[in-house]
């Protein structure tokens, strides 16, 4: 059975995913503060818009005005996509309070109500014809009720995957925490991506690791990662090893690099084949 992969078009990310994210997968992007989780989610959505794939961004921790500003910080102009109904920002932060919030098209009046969020999200997906969803951050929904973490994620997953979407769920963890941001959430999602920021001998190292991905081969090493004016860049052809003695960046074996490159090429062919059917 051929698996259609959704290309993220984030430099180097599709390589370590061996082509991209399997369609309809819900992926948890977990990491501490300042690691780049939210950037990855927005870059995933914006790159989809550039390729004609509509999207929905759910803001649970940030005012919609701030969301638009953070997109603009990387010169990702989403204005026209919102105007043309190709991108929806779901305001699950303000509860509709404030003059700017009242101008939003999709507002969750009770941010603590998962059911209301689901209803608004479903409407946004249907109205935009979305294929990509980003939720930032899903851990906000069960911050005070950790026992509900797995169930909450499953509810959202059913709706999103059921409507044919592929999604990134941003998940907050504390500095030094080894988990993924909620008890049992790792079993509810299809994929897990861990982003870290480590200090070694006075220097900070950014890294990304694909922990799991249903129906897909993945890179089994931690990769160095950069954040620049254009967003995230994964150094897919290198590995990063952090140990008590220091940090070491190494080149991947040539056969593995070739396999990754070939997988991305095959995934791109699949994208073109699907587009040609319409």
Secondary structure, DSSP 8 states (H G I E B T S, - for coil): ----EE----TTHHHHTTTSEETT-EEEEEE-TTSSHHHHHHHHHHHHHHTT--EEEEESSS-HHHHHHHHHHTT---HHHHHTTSEEEEE-SSTT-STTGGG-SEE-S-TT-HHHHHHHHHHHHHHHT-SEEEEETGGGGGSS-GGGHHHHHHHHHHHHHHTT-EEEEEEE--TT--S-SSTTHHHHSSEEEEEEEEEETTEEEEEEEEEEETTS----S-EEEEEETTEEEE-TTEEEEEETTEEEEEE--HHHHHHHHHHHHHHHHHHHHHHHH-
